[in-house]
C-alpha cells in the first residue's frame, strides 16, 4: 500500500518510539524530566505532521463523483490504519469513529 510505504517508516521509526518514551516519562515527578517530556512531545507532533503531509499528498484532491458511501468507507479504513490493531477496540476509538460518522453525514 502506498500510504504504508510513504508514512509507515517515519511512524514506526520516529513517531511510535517518541510516543512510547513520552508516555513512559509521564509518571516521573522530576521537573527536569517533565520539561524534557514536553520537548519530546513537540518532536512527536512534528513527526506526526510529516506523516500527515505525506498521506495528504498521496490522497490528492477528492473526486467530486465519489459516492458518499465510498468516501465514508475510505475514511473509516484510514482511521483504522491510524489507530492500529491495539487501539481499534478502545473506547476512544469508538468515540472517534462516531465523530467521524457524524462529520461525514454533515
ChimeraX attribute file (.defattr): number of C-alpha atoms within 10 A of each C-alpha:
attribute: neighborCount
match mode: 1-to-1
recipient: residues
	/A:1	6
	/A:2	10
	/A:3	16
	/A:4	12
	/A:5	9
	/A:6	15
	/A:7	18
	/A:8	16
	/A:9	12
	/A:10	16
	/A:11	19
	/A:12	11
	/A:13	10
	/A:14	15
	/A:15	22
	/A:16	15
	/A:17	13
	/A:18	21
	/A:19	17
	/A:20	11
	/A:21	14
	/A:22	20
	/A:23	13
	/A:24	11
	/A:25	17
	/A:26	12
	/A:27	10
	/A:28	12
	/A:29	9
	/A:30	10
	/A:31	9
	/A:32	9
	/A:33	15
	/A:34	16
	/A:35	11
	/A:36	14
	/A:37	21
	/A:38	14
	/A:39	13
	/A:40	17
	/A:41	18
	/A:42	13
	/A:43	16
	/A:44	21
	/A:45	15
	/A:46	13
	/A:47	18
	/A:48	18
	/A:49	13
	/A:50	15
	/A:51	19
	/A:52	13
	/A:53	13
	/A:54	14
	/A:55	18
	/A:56	12
	/A:57	11
	/A:58	13
	/A:59	11
	/A:60	8
	/A:61	8
	/A:62	8
	/A:63	8
	/A:64	7
	/A:65	6
	/A:66	9
	/A:67	10
	/A:68	12
	/A:69	11
	/A:70	10
	/A:71	14
	/A:72	16
	/A:73	13
	/A:74	12
	/A:75	16
	/A:76	16
	/A:77	12
	/A:78	14
	/A:79	16
	/A:80	16
	/A:81	13
	/A:82	12
	/A:83	16
	/A:84	11
	/A:85	10
	/A:86	7
	/A:87	13
	/A:88	16
	/A:89	12
	/A:90	12
	/A:91	10
	/A:92	12
	/A:93	15
	/A:94	13
	/A:95	11
	/A:96	15
	/A:97	17
	/A:98	12
	/A:99	12
	/A:100	16
	/A:101	15
	/A:102	10
	/A:103	10
	/A:104	13
	/A:105	10
	/A:106	6
